[in-house]
Amino acid sequence: MSEPGPATELLGRIAYEFSVLQPFIPTHLHLLVSALFPIYTGAHASLSRPSSAAQPEKRTRDRDNDEDDGLEDVDAGQKMEGLSPSDAIMFPLLAGTTLAGLYFLIKWLQDPALLNKLLNWYFSSFGIFAVGRLAGDSLFVLTSFVFPVRWVSKGTLWQVLGREGTVMANIRTGKAQARTSPLPGPLSSISLSPSARKSLWFFRSLITERWVLRAKTHGRAFLRAKFGVLDVTGVVIGFIAVAYYNFIDKPWWLTNLMGFGFSYGALQLMSPTTFWTGTLILSALFFYDIYFVFYTPLMVTVATSLDIPIKLLFPRPVAPHDNPNKPALSMLGLGDVVLPGIMIGLALRFDLYMFYLRKQSKKTGIDKADSEIEKKAEEKGGTDGLVKAKYQRAVGGWGERFWTSTSSVQTRKEFIEGGLFPKPYFHAALVGYVIGMLATLGVMQLFAHAQPALLYLVPGVLISIWGTALLRGEVKEMWTFTEAEENEDKSEKKREPENKKASLTTNSEKEENAAKKETSGATQDTKKEAAAKVTSDPKSKPAQIKRREIFSLTITAPPLPLSTIAELFEEDPEDSKTPNTLEDELRQASEGDPETNATSSGRSSMRLRSAEAGERAEKRQKRERIA
């Protein structure tokens, strides 16, 4: 019998490796989906108005429809920490120093239980808010399917007017229609009682309205945050998760939940600012990961010894060399998610930037009806005769997209286009990340040794992003793109009036100094006369000292619905018959016919009248507070 040829041996080897890999396929799919989840959600949550879009108009408090206020505030609150090219050197140095310190500390302690406990408490303090934000945003997305701002029913676009407690259609055409149910689509045809309808509107306002927390010290604001019921609920969920993790058990799914929260928050806080800065940072970490995994035992020892939520865990089949008393788990460090993820998020924001850059139009012929709008848009950021397009919210809106999927193209373009822009660079970066992760898993399975994931992820992400720019002929736009431009423009605008003031001050310094010399003698004489007059007059009072504000904390509630205000200001027919004060009403309710009061029915009527009087007085006090 002849020996098998090279091709046969290769096919046999592939078949054997596939049979070995087959039990691990569910684990690898779980790992891949878990790595993509925080990248996809965190990148979309980091979207905000790019510099190529026009600045929004200043809001006024008196608006007919303020339903979108809480949603659009999500974009306004994005503040990212920009990285610089020097971080390409500092990141590997700091990471290597920290890794070496943890390695020698583990070797010195021999038992890392105390170190695990301290680090768990340290990360738990951040985990409450990280998991809270992830949970709050997830609840926000889910509720948008039940209470969307807009939806389409039978070809008609309906829009919620939150304060009025109604849903309107055809507002601009003059043939307005109204509904009283807050439920969308076919659910709006369900017959509801007045009490059930009122409860739904109350619940809707409760979960969609946002409160404002402001804190000042010495008259300067240092904190301004908006929050709602869903945000508070998310923080409570985060607190429960962290408490369970530290005091009860550390299951793999709870470790992953905290890891998702850390990754989701980090992608909204860090940005490479430019593509070449991100390329430098990933390239430096590329060599860092190779060195500490292949040439030192530091990375593997620290990752397997520390039981803290800085990694993702995945159950896998038990291998022959595994300890049967411990669950078999595969792991993926959060650095392999966050570091490529910030570059993928930058690619998504670049897609949004290019989308609005292509929508810019030159100032040519302008109709009279649109002249004011064009002038405002040009003043808000148009350069070189270009008019920037109005920015539409790109965060959230999942419920609106679902309920308006059957609407016309014009309707979707007008209201929800912000989240439907083309994303070629983002999708290319995701494909590169998936290819790099599959290469990591394949090589790890083939050689049965831990692999530095950045060895495969960094080339996959960078080649896909820059290769897409090369194919689309947009390398120049990508190279010059920066997210620090808008902040620099704002700082320059703030410096302009300061420079003008400084120039005016320098020009008038000589005149002021001369005037001061002439009036200094007269001023001193005037002060002496005033002091003598005050001391001689016994009736004169010292000037009041103005108090200084050291610290203040305020919480601003959302406006009340108009139906509630109308109900509070509605005239009560009993008000004209009852006394003006609560004490008088209660005294009148307690007084009555002695014979009637002697019976049980008289006592019950007295209690009823007392309760009614208290309710009327409380309603009148609310009206006075609102007025």
VEXDREN-2710 file (C-alpha; in Angstrom, 1 decimal):
% VEXDREN-2710
k/r/px/py/pz
1/MET/0.0/0.0/0.0
2/SER/1.4/3.4/-1.1
3/GLU/2.0/6.2/1.4
4/PRO/-0.5/9.1/1.4
5/GLY/0.6/12.2/-0.5
6/PRO/1.1/15.7/0.9
7/ALA/-2.4/16.8/0.0
8/THR/-4.0/13.8/1.7
9/GLU/-1.9/14.4/4.8
10/LEU/-3.0/18.0/4.8
11/LEU/-6.7/17.1/4.5
12/GLY/-6.3/14.5/7.3
13/ARG/-4.7/17.0/9.6
14/ILE/-7.4/19.6/8.9
15/ALA/-10.1/16.9/9.6
16/TYR/-8.4/16.0/12.8
17/GLU/-8.0/19.6/14.0
18/PHE/-11.7/20.2/13.2
19/SER/-12.8/17.2/15.3
20/VAL/-10.7/18.6/18.2
21/LEU/-12.1/22.1/17.7
22/GLN/-15.7/21.1/17.3
23/PRO/-16.6/20.9/21.0
24/PHE/-15.1/24.4/21.4
25/ILE/-17.1/26.1/18.6
26/PRO/-20.0/27.2/21.0
27/THR/-17.4/28.7/23.4
28/HIS/-15.6/30.6/20.6
29/LEU/-18.9/31.9/19.2
30/HIS/-19.8/33.1/22.7
31/LEU/-16.5/34.8/23.1
32/LEU/-16.8/36.5/19.7
33/VAL/-20.3/37.8/20.4
34/SER/-19.4/39.0/23.9
35/ALA/-16.4/40.9/22.5
36/LEU/-18.5/42.6/19.8
37/PHE/-21.4/43.6/22.1
38/PRO/-19.6/46.3/24.2
39/ILE/-17.7/47.6/21.1
40/TYR/-20.9/48.0/19.0
41/THR/-23.0/49.5/21.8
42/GLY/-20.2/51.7/23.2
43/ALA/-19.3/53.1/19.8
44/HIS/-22.9/54.1/19.0
45/ALA/-23.3/55.6/22.5
46/SER/-20.3/57.8/21.9
47/LEU/-21.8/59.5/18.9
48/SER/-22.3/63.3/19.1
49/ARG/-22.5/66.2/16.8
50/PRO/-19.5/66.3/14.5
51/SER/-17.8/69.5/13.5
52/SER/-19.1/69.1/9.9
53/ALA/-22.7/69.6/11.1
54/ALA/-24.3/72.9/12.1
55/GLN/-24.6/73.8/15.8
56/PRO/-28.1/73.4/17.2
57/GLU/-30.3/76.4/17.9
58/LYS/-30.4/77.7/21.4
59/ARG/-33.3/76.2/23.2
60/THR/-36.1/78.2/24.9
61/ARG/-37.9/77.0/27.9
62/ASP/-41.3/77.8/26.5
63/ARG/-41.7/75.1/23.8
64/ASP/-44.9/73.5/22.6
65/ASN/-43.3/70.1/22.2
66/ASP/-40.4/69.3/24.5
67/GLU/-40.7/65.6/24.1
68/ASP/-37.3/65.2/22.5
69/ASP/-35.4/67.2/25.1
70/GLY/-34.4/64.3/27.3
71/LEU/-33.3/62.3/24.2
72/GLU/-31.2/65.0/22.6
73/ASP/-29.5/65.8/25.9
74/VAL/-27.8/62.4/25.5
75/ASP/-25.7/63.9/22.7
76/ALA/-25.0/67.1/24.5
77/GLY/-23.4/65.4/27.4
78/GLN/-20.6/63.6/25.6
79/LYS/-17.2/64.6/26.9
80/MET/-14.4/62.4/25.8
81/GLU/-10.8/62.3/27.0
82/GLY/-8.6/62.8/24.0
83/LEU/-5.3/60.8/23.7
84/SER/-2.1/62.3/22.4
85/PRO/0.9/60.8/20.5
86/SER/2.9/60.8/23.7
87/ASP/0.5/58.2/25.1
88/ALA/1.9/55.8/22.5
89/ILE/5.0/55.7/24.7
90/MET/3.3/56.1/28.1
91/PHE/0.7/53.4/27.6
92/PRO/3.2/50.5/27.2
93/LEU/5.5/51.9/30.0
94/LEU/2.7/52.3/32.5
95/ALA/1.1/49.0/31.6
96/GLY/4.4/47.1/31.8
97/THR/5.3/48.7/35.2
98/THR/1.9/47.8/36.6
99/LEU/2.0/44.3/35.3
100/ALA/5.5/43.7/36.8
101/GLY/4.5/45.2/40.1
102/LEU/1.4/42.9/40.3
103/TYR/3.5/39.9/39.3
104/PHE/6.2/40.4/42.0
105/LEU/3.5/41.1/44.6
106/ILE/1.7/37.9/43.8
107/LYS/5.0/36.0/44.1
108/TRP/5.8/37.7/47.4
109/LEU/2.3/37.0/48.9
110/GLN/2.2/33.5/47.6
111/ASP/-1.6/33.5/48.2
112/PRO/-3.3/36.4/46.2
113/ALA/-6.5/36.2/48.3
114/LEU/-5.8/39.5/50.1
115/LEU/-4.8/41.2/46.9
116/ASN/-7.9/40.0/45.1
117/LYS/-10.1/41.3/47.9
118/LEU/-8.5/44.8/47.8
119/LEU/-8.6/45.0/44.0
120/ASN/-12.2/43.8/44.0
121/TRP/-13.3/46.6/46.3
122/TYR/-11.4/49.1/44.2
123/PHE/-13.0/48.0/41.0
124/SER/-16.4/47.7/42.7
125/SER/-16.5/51.4/43.4
126/PHE/-16.4/52.0/39.7
127/GLY/-18.5/49.0/38.8
128/ILE/-21.6/50.4/40.5
129/PHE/-21.7/53.3/38.0
130/ALA/-20.4/51.3/35.0
131/VAL/-23.0/48.6/35.4
132/GLY/-25.6/51.3/36.3
133/ARG/-25.0/53.2/33.1
134/LEU/-25.2/50.1/31.0
135/ALA/-28.4/49.0/32.7
136/GLY/-30.0/52.4/32.5
137/ASP/-29.2/52.8/28.8
138/SER/-30.5/49.3/28.1
139/LEU/-33.8/50.1/29.9
140/PHE/-34.0/53.3/27.9
141/VAL/-33.8/51.4/24.6
142/LEU/-36.4/48.9/25.8
143/THR/-38.9/51.5/26.8
144/SER/-38.5/53.3/23.5
145/PHE/-40.3/50.4/21.9
146/VAL/-43.2/50.8/24.2
147/PHE/-43.3/54.6/24.4
148/PRO/-41.7/56.0/21.2
149/VAL/-41.8/59.7/20.3
150/ARG/-43.1/59.0/16.8
151/TRP/-44.7/56.1/15.0
152/VAL/-46.6/55.3/11.8
153/SER/-50.0/53.8/11.8
154/LYS/-51.8/53.1/8.4
155/GLY/-49.5/55.5/6.6
156/THR/-50.0/58.4/9.1
157/LEU/-47.1/59.8/11.2
158/TRP/-48.1/60.4/14.8
159/GLN/-46.1/62.4/17.2
160/VAL/-46.3/62.5/21.0
161/LEU/-46.9/65.9/22.7
162/GLY/-45.9/64.9/26.2
163/ARG/-47.0/67.9/28.2
164/GLU/-50.4/68.1/26.5
165/GLY/-51.0/64.3/27.0
166/THR/-52.1/63.8/23.4
167/VAL/-50.7/62.3/20.2
168/MET/-51.1/64.4/17.1
169/ALA/-50.9/63.7/13.3
170/ASN/-50.8/66.0/10.3
171/ILE/-49.8/68.9/12.3
172/ARG/-48.1/70.8/9.5
173/THR/-50.8/70.2/6.9
174/GLY/-53.5/71.9/8.9
175/LYS/-55.7/68.8/9.1
176/ALA/-54.6/67.8/12.6
177/GLN/-55.8/64.6/14.2
178/ALA/-55.5/63.7/17.9
179/ARG/-55.4/60.5/20.0
180/THR/-55.4/60.2/23.7
181/SER/-53.6/56.8/24.1
182/PRO/-49.8/56.9/24.5
183/LEU/-49.4/53.4/23.1
184/PRO/-47.9/53.2/19.6
185/GLY/-49.1/51.5/16.4
186/PRO/-51.9/49.0/16.6
187/LEU/-51.7/49.1/20.4
188/SER/-53.2/52.6/20.2
189/SER/-56.6/51.2/19.1
190/ILE/-57.0/49.3/22.4
191/SER/-59.9/50.7/24.4
192/LEU/-58.7/52.1/27.7
193/SER/-60.6/53.5/30.6
194/PRO/-59.9/57.1/31.6
195/SER/-58.0/56.0/34.8
196/ALA/-55.9/53.4/32.8
197/ARG/-55.1/56.0/30.2
198/LYS/-54.1/58.6/32.8
199/SER/-51.9/56.0/34.5
200/LEU/-50.1/55.2/31.2
201/TRP/-49.4/58.9/30.6
202/PHE/-48.1/59.2/34.1
203/PHE/-45.9/56.2/33.8
204/ARG/-44.6/57.5/30.4
205/SER/-43.7/60.9/31.8
206/LEU/-42.1/59.2/34.8
207/ILE/-39.6/57.1/32.7
208/THR/-38.9/59.7/30.0
209/GLU/-38.6/63.0/31.9
210/ARG/-35.2/63.9/33.2
211/TRP/-34.2/65.9/36.3
212/VAL/-31.3/68.3/36.5
213/LEU/-28.7/68.2/39.3
214/ARG/-26.6/71.3/39.7
215/ALA/-23.8/72.0/42.3
216/LYS/-21.9/75.2/42.8
217/THR/-19.0/76.2/45.0
218/HIS/-18.2/79.9/45.5
219/GLY/-20.7/80.8/42.8
220/ARG/-19.0/78.6/40.1
221/ALA/-20.7/75.5/38.8
222/PHE/-18.7/72.3/39.0
223/LEU/-21.4/69.7/38.4
224/ARG/-24.4/69.6/36.1
225/ALA/-25.9/66.2/35.4
226/LYS/-29.3/65.1/34.0
227/PHE/-30.9/61.9/35.3
228/GLY/-34.2/60.1/35.2
229/VAL/-35.9/57.2/36.8
230/LEU/-34.2/54.7/34.5
231/ASP/-30.8/56.1/35.5
232/VAL/-31.6/55.7/39.1
233/THR/-32.9/52.2/38.5
234/GLY/-29.6/51.4/36.6
235/VAL/-27.5/52.5/39.6
236/VAL/-29.6/50.3/41.9
237/ILE/-29.0/47.3/39.6
238/GLY/-25.3/48.1/39.6
239/PHE/-25.2/48.3/43.4
240/ILE/-27.0/44.9/43.7
241/ALA/-24.7/43.3/41.1
242/VAL/-21.5/44.6/42.9
243/ALA/-22.8/43.5/46.3
244/TYR/-23.6/40.0/45.1
245/TYR/-20.2/39.8/43.5
246/ASN/-18.3/40.8/46.6
247/PHE/-20.4/39.1/49.4
248/ILE/-22.1/36.1/47.9
249/ASP/-20.5/34.6/44.8
250/LYS/-18.5/35.4/41.6
251/PRO/-20.2/33.6/38.7
252/TRP/-18.8/34.0/35.3
253/TRP/-21.8/35.8/33.9
254/LEU/-21.7/38.5/36.7
255/THR/-18.0/39.0/35.9
256/ASN/-18.9/39.5/32.3
257/LEU/-21.6/42.0/33.2
258/MET/-19.2/44.1/35.1
259/GLY/-16.7/43.7/32.2
260/PHE/-19.3/44.9/29.8
261/GLY/-20.0/47.9/32.0
262/PHE/-16.3/48.9/32.1
263/SER/-15.8/48.5/28.4
264/TYR/-19.1/50.3/27.5
265/GLY/-18.1/53.3/29.7
266/ALA/-14.5/53.3/28.5
267/LEU/-15.5/53.6/24.9
268/GLN/-17.5/56.7/25.7
269/LEU/-14.7/58.3/27.7
270/MET/-11.6/57.7/25.6
271/SER/-10.8/58.8/22.1
272/PRO/-7.6/58.7/20.0
273/THR/-8.6/62.1/18.6
274/THR/-6.9/61.4/15.3
275/PHE/-6.4/58.2/13.3
276/TRP/-2.6/58.5/13.2
277/THR/-2.5/58.9/17.0
278/GLY/-4.7/55.8/17.4
279/THR/-2.4/53.9/14.9
280/LEU/0.7/54.9/17.0
281/ILE/-0.9/53.7/20.3
282/LEU/-2.1/50.4/18.9
283/SER/1.2/49.8/17.2
284/ALA/3.1/50.3/20.5
285/LEU/0.7/48.0/22.4
286/PHE/1.1/45.5/19.6
287/PHE/4.8/45.0/20.5
288/TYR/4.0/45.3/24.3
289/ASP/1.5/42.4/24.1
290/ILE/3.9/40.2/22.1
291/TYR/6.8/40.7/24.5
292/PHE/4.9/40.1/27.8
293/VAL/3.1/37.0/26.5
294/PHE/5.8/35.2/24.6
295/TYR/9.0/36.2/26.4
296/THR/7.9/36.6/30.0
297/PRO/5.5/34.8/32.4
298/LEU/4.1/38.0/33.7
299/MET/0.9/38.3/31.6
300/VAL/-0.3/34.7/31.9
301/THR/0.5/34.6/35.7
302/VAL/-1.3/37.8/36.6
303/ALA/-4.3/37.0/34.4
304/THR/-4.8/33.5/35.9
305/SER/-4.0/34.5/39.5
306/LEU/-6.2/37.6/39.9
307/ASP/-10.0/37.0/40.2
308/ILE/-11.2/40.5/39.5
309/PRO/-13.7/41.8/36.9
310/ILE/-11.1/43.0/34.3
311/LYS/-11.7/40.1/31.9
312/LEU/-14.5/38.2/30.2
313/LEU/-15.0/34.5/31.1
314/PHE/-16.6/31.8/29.0
315/PRO/-17.4/28.2/30.0
316/ARG/-15.6/25.6/27.8
317/PRO/-15.3/21.8/27.7
318/VAL/-13.0/20.2/30.3
319/ALA/-9.5/19.5/28.9
320/PRO/-7.5/16.4/30.0
321/HIS/-5.0/18.6/31.9
322/ASP/-7.7/20.7/33.7
323/ASN/-8.5/20.4/37.4
324/PRO/-11.8/18.6/37.6
325/ASN/-12.7/20.4/40.8
326/LYS/-12.7/23.8/39.1
327/PRO/-14.9/25.0/36.3
328/ALA/-13.2/25.1/32.9
329/LEU/-13.2/28.7/31.7
330/SER/-11.7/30.6/28.7
331/MET/-10.8/34.2/29.2
332/LEU/-10.4/37.4/27.2
333/GLY/-8.8/40.5/28.7
334/LEU/-10.8/43.8/28.6
335/GLY/-7.7/45.4/27.0
336/ASP/-8.3/43.2/23.9
337/VAL/-11.9/44.8/23.7
338/VAL/-11.3/48.4/24.7
339/LEU/-8.0/49.2/22.9
340/PRO/-9.2/48.1/19.4
341/GLY/-12.7/49.3/20.4
342/ILE/-11.6/53.0/20.7
343/MET/-10.3/52.8/17.2
344/ILE/-13.5/51.2/15.9
345/GLY/-15.5/53.9/17.7
346/LEU/-13.4/56.6/16.1
347/ALA/-14.1/55.0/12.7
348/LEU/-17.9/55.2/13.4
349/ARG/-17.6/58.9/14.4
350/PHE/-15.6/59.5/11.2
351/ASP/-18.5/58.0/9.2
352/LEU/-20.8/60.5/10.8
353/TYR/-18.4/63.3/10.1
354/MET/-18.2/62.4/6.4
355/PHE/-21.9/62.0/6.2
356/TYR/-22.5/65.6/7.2
357/LEU/-19.5/66.8/5.2
358/ARG/-21.1/65.5/2.0
359/LYS/-24.4/67.2/2.9
360/GLN/-22.8/70.6/3.0
361/SER/-24.0/72.8/0.2
362/LYS/-22.7/76.0/-1.3
363/LYS/-24.5/79.3/-0.8
364/THR/-26.0/79.8/-4.3
365/GLY/-29.6/80.7/-5.0
366/ILE/-31.7/81.0/-1.9
367/ASP/-35.4/81.3/-1.8
368/LYS/-37.0/84.0/0.3
369/ALA/-38.7/81.4/2.5
370/ASP/-35.4/79.6/3.2
371/SER/-33.2/82.7/3.4
372/GLU/-33.4/83.1/7.2
373/ILE/-32.7/79.4/7.8
374/GLU/-29.7/79.4/5.5
375/LYS/-28.3/82.5/7.1
376/LYS/-28.6/81.0/10.6
377/ALA/-27.0/77.8/9.4
378/GLU/-24.1/79.8/7.9
379/GLU/-23.6/81.8/11.0
380/LYS/-23.5/78.6/13.1
381/GLY/-20.5/77.1/11.3
382/GLY/-20.5/77.6/7.6
383/THR/-17.1/78.3/6.1
384/ASP/-16.0/79.4/2.6
385/GLY/-19.6/79.9/1.5
386/LEU/-20.7/76.4/2.7
387/VAL/-23.8/75.8/4.6
388/LYS/-23.7/73.0/7.2
389/ALA/-26.6/70.6/7.5
390/LYS/-28.7/70.5/10.6
391/TYR/-27.6/67.8/13.0
392/GLN/-30.1/65.0/13.9
393/ARG/-29.7/62.9/17.0
394/ALA/-27.8/59.7/16.2
395/VAL/-28.0/58.1/19.6
396/GLY/-31.0/55.9/20.6
397/GLY/-34.2/56.1/18.6
398/TRP/-34.4/52.3/18.3
399/GLY/-38.1/52.3/19.0
400/GLU/-38.8/55.1/16.5
401/ARG/-36.9/53.2/13.8
402/PHE/-39.0/50.1/14.5
403/TRP/-42.4/51.8/14.4
404/THR/-41.5/54.0/11.4
405/SER/-40.0/51.2/9.3
406/THR/-43.1/51.2/7.0
407/SER/-43.1/54.9/6.5
408/SER/-42.0/56.8/3.4
409/VAL/-38.4/57.6/2.7
410/GLN/-39.1/61.4/3.2
411/THR/-40.5/60.8/6.7
412/ARG/-37.6/58.7/7.8
413/LYS/-35.1/61.2/6.3
414/GLU/-36.8/64.1/8.2
415/PHE/-37.0/62.6/11.6
416/ILE/-34.7/59.6/12.2
417/GLU/-32.0/60.0/9.5
418/GLY/-29.4/60.7/12.3
419/GLY/-29.0/57.0/13.1
420/LEU/-29.3/55.7/9.6
421/PHE/-26.1/57.2/8.0
422/PRO/-23.8/54.9/6.0
423/LYS/-21.0/53.3/8.0
424/PRO/-18.4/51.9/5.7
425/TYR/-15.4/52.4/8.0
426/PHE/-17.2/51.1/11.0
427/HIS/-18.3/47.9/9.3
428/ALA/-14.8/47.4/7.8
429/ALA/-13.2/47.8/11.2
430/LEU/-15.7/45.2/12.7
431/VAL/-14.8/42.8/9.9
432/GLY/-11.1/43.3/10.6
433/TYR/-11.7/42.7/14.3
434/VAL/-13.6/39.5/13.7
435/ILE/-10.9/38.2/11.4
436/GLY/-8.2/39.0/14.0
437/MET/-10.2/37.3/16.7
438/LEU/-10.8/34.2/14.6
439/ALA/-7.1/34.1/13.8
440/THR/-6.3/34.3/17.6
441/LEU/-8.6/31.4/18.4
442/GLY/-7.4/29.3/15.6
443/VAL/-3.7/29.7/16.5
444/MET/-4.4/29.2/20.2
445/GLN/-6.2/25.9/19.4
446/LEU/-3.5/24.8/17.0
447/PHE/-0.5/25.4/19.3
448/ALA/-2.4/24.9/22.7
449/HIS/-0.7/28.0/24.1
450/ALA/-2.0/31.4/25.2
451/GLN/-1.8/34.0/22.4
452/PRO/-1.4/37.8/22.5
453/ALA/-4.7/38.8/21.0
454/LEU/-3.4/42.2/19.9
455/LEU/-0.9/40.4/17.7
456/TYR/-3.8/39.6/15.4
457/LEU/-6.4/42.3/16.3
458/VAL/-4.2/45.3/15.7
459/PRO/-3.3/44.4/12.1
460/GLY/-6.9/43.4/11.4
461/VAL/-8.4/46.7/12.6
462/LEU/-5.7/49.0/11.2
463/ILE/-5.4/47.3/7.8
464/SER/-9.2/47.3/7.4
465/ILE/-9.6/51.0/8.3
466/TRP/-6.7/52.4/6.2
467/GLY/-7.4/50.0/3.4
468/THR/-11.0/51.3/3.2
469/ALA/-9.8/54.9/3.1
470/LEU/-7.3/53.9/0.3
471/LEU/-10.0/52.2/-1.8
472/ARG/-12.5/55.1/-1.3
473/GLY/-9.8/57.8/-2.0
474/GLU/-10.3/59.4/1.4
475/VAL/-6.9/59.0/2.9
476/LYS/-6.3/62.8/3.1
477/GLU/-9.7/63.3/4.9
478/MET/-8.8/60.5/7.3
479/TRP/-5.3/61.8/8.0
480/THR/-6.5/65.4/8.7
481/PHE/-9.6/64.4/10.7
482/THR/-9.5/65.3/14.4
483/GLU/-12.1/65.4/17.2
484/ALA/-10.2/68.2/19.0
485/GLU/-11.1/70.8/16.3
486/GLU/-14.5/71.7/17.8
487/ASN/-13.1/72.2/21.3
488/GLU/-10.3/74.4/19.9
489/ASP/-12.8/76.6/18.0
490/LYS/-14.8/77.1/21.2
491/SER/-11.6/78.0/23.2
492/GLU/-10.6/80.5/20.5
493/LYS/-14.0/82.1/20.5
494/LYS/-13.7/82.5/24.3
495/ARG/-10.2/84.0/23.9
496/GLU/-11.3/86.7/21.4
497/PRO/-13.3/88.9/23.8
498/GLU/-10.5/88.4/26.4
499/ASN/-7.9/89.7/23.9
500/LYS/-10.1/92.6/23.0
501/LYS/-10.5/93.5/26.7
502/ALA/-6.7/93.1/27.2
503/SER/-6.0/95.5/24.2
504/LEU/-8.4/98.0/25.5
505/THR/-6.9/97.8/28.9
506/THR/-3.4/98.4/27.6
507/ASN/-4.4/101.3/25.5
508/SER/-6.1/103.1/28.4
509/GLU/-3.6/102.3/31.1
510/LYS/-1.7/105.6/30.8
511/GLU/-4.9/107.6/30.9
512/GLU/-6.2/105.7/34.0
513/ASN/-2.8/106.1/35.8
514/ALA/-2.8/109.9/35.2
515/ALA/-6.4/110.2/36.3
516/LYS/-5.7/108.2/39.5
517/LYS/-2.8/110.5/40.4
518/GLU/-5.0/113.6/40.0
519/THR/-7.9/112.1/42.0
520/SER/-5.9/110.3/44.7
521/GLY/-5.7/113.3/47.0
522/ALA/-9.3/114.2/46.6
523/THR/-10.4/110.6/47.2
524/GLN/-8.5/110.4/50.5
525/ASP/-10.1/113.7/51.7
526/THR/-13.5/112.4/50.8
527/LYS/-13.0/109.1/52.7
528/LYS/-11.9/111.0/55.8
529/GLU/-14.9/113.3/55.7
530/ALA/-17.3/110.3/55.3
531/ALA/-15.6/108.4/58.2
532/ALA/-15.9/111.4/60.5
533/LYS/-19.6/111.9/59.5
534/VAL/-20.4/108.2/60.3
535/THR/-18.7/108.3/63.7
536/SER/-20.3/111.6/64.7
537/ASP/-23.9/110.5/63.8
538/PRO/-25.1/108.0/66.5
539/LYS/-28.1/107.0/64.4
540/SER/-26.1/106.0/61.4
541/LYS/-26.1/102.2/60.7
542/PRO/-23.2/100.3/59.4
543/ALA/-23.5/99.0/55.8
544/GLN/-24.8/95.5/55.5
545/ILE/-22.2/92.9/54.6
546/LYS/-23.1/91.0/51.5
547/ARG/-23.2/87.2/52.1
548/ARG/-21.2/84.9/50.0
549/GLU/-22.4/81.7/48.6
550/ILE/-20.0/78.9/49.5
551/PHE/-21.9/75.8/48.3
552/SER/-25.3/75.2/46.7
553/LEU/-27.0/72.1/45.5
554/THR/-30.2/72.3/43.4
555/ILE/-32.4/69.7/41.7
556/THR/-34.7/70.9/39.0
557/ALA/-37.8/68.9/38.2
558/PRO/-39.3/68.5/34.8
559/PRO/-42.4/70.7/34.1
560/LEU/-45.8/69.4/35.1
561/PRO/-48.2/68.2/32.4
562/LEU/-50.7/70.7/31.3
563/SER/-53.6/68.5/32.5
564/THR/-52.2/68.4/36.0
565/ILE/-51.8/72.2/36.1
566/ALA/-55.3/72.6/34.8
567/GLU/-56.6/70.2/37.4
568/LEU/-54.9/72.1/40.2
569/PHE/-56.2/75.5/39.0
570/GLU/-59.7/74.2/38.5
571/GLU/-62.2/76.0/40.6
572/ASP/-63.7/73.9/43.4
573/PRO/-67.4/74.8/44.0
574/GLU/-67.0/74.2/47.7
575/ASP/-64.2/76.8/47.9
576/SER/-66.7/79.7/48.0
577/LYS/-68.7/78.0/50.8
578/THR/-65.8/77.0/53.0
579/PRO/-63.5/79.2/55.2
580/ASN/-60.1/80.3/53.9
581/THR/-57.9/78.4/56.3
582/LEU/-57.4/74.8/57.1
583/GLU/-58.0/75.3/60.8
584/ASP/-61.4/76.9/60.1
585/GLU/-62.4/74.1/57.8
586/LEU/-61.5/71.4/60.3
587/ARG/-63.3/73.3/63.1
588/GLN/-66.4/73.8/61.0
589/ALA/-66.4/70.1/60.0
590/SER/-66.1/69.1/63.7
591/GLU/-69.1/71.3/64.7
592/GLY/-72.6/70.1/64.0
593/ASP/-76.0/69.2/65.5
594/PRO/-75.5/67.5/68.9
595/GLU/-78.2/65.0/68.2
596/THR/-76.5/64.1/64.9
597/ASN/-73.1/63.8/66.4
598/ALA/-74.4/61.4/69.0
599/THR/-75.1/58.8/66.3
600/SER/-72.5/56.6/64.5
601/SER/-73.7/58.1/61.1
602/GLY/-73.0/61.5/62.4
603/ARG/-69.5/60.6/63.4
604/SER/-68.8/59.1/60.0
605/SER/-70.1/62.2/58.2
606/MET/-67.9/64.3/60.4
607/ARG/-64.8/62.3/59.4
608/LEU/-65.8/62.5/55.8
609/ARG/-66.3/66.2/55.9
610/SER/-62.9/66.6/57.7
611/ALA/-61.1/64.6/55.0
612/GLU/-62.8/66.6/52.2
613/ALA/-61.9/69.9/53.8
614/GLY/-58.2/68.7/54.1
615/GLU/-58.1/67.7/50.5
616/ARG/-59.6/71.1/49.3
617/ALA/-57.1/73.0/51.5
618/GLU/-54.1/70.9/50.2
619/LYS/-55.2/71.5/46.6
620/ARG/-55.5/75.3/47.2
621/GLN/-52.0/75.3/48.7
622/LYS/-50.6/73.6/45.6
623/ARG/-52.3/76.2/43.4
624/GLU/-50.6/79.0/45.4
625/ARG/-47.2/77.3/45.2
626/ILE/-47.5/77.0/41.4
627/ALA/-48.8/80.5/41.0
END
